């Protein structure tokens, strides 16, 4: 069994002074996720594209592919490598 990768996009909005995820969409691949996040950030305060790789042993590794507009600090920290 090979590793499996899932891609998605999350949009963020300001609620009670905080950025919270409000919209989640699946994506077909890395470039599609980045394109969707960029487009979503034109309508919302911010958006980010993510990938989740599940290894053959069941391990998981989440990666932040890109962020556009206003996103929570923890997303930006993950994008910068921690």
C-alpha positions, 0 to 999 in steps of 0.5 A: 500500500502506498502513501495517500495524500489528501488536499483541502482548503480552509477559509477564515473569518473574523468572529468575536475578534478572532480568526476562525475556520469557516469554509472547508473544501477538498482539492484535487491536488497541490496546485488546485488547493493553492488556486482555490485558497487564493480565490477564496481569500478574495471573498473572505479575510483569509484562506490556506491550502493544506495537504495530509500524507498518510503513510503505509504505517498509518502515520500522518503528516500535515503540511501547510502549502500556502496562506493568503490574506489573514490567517491564524498565527498557528497557520503562519507558524506552520508555513514558516516551518514552526 
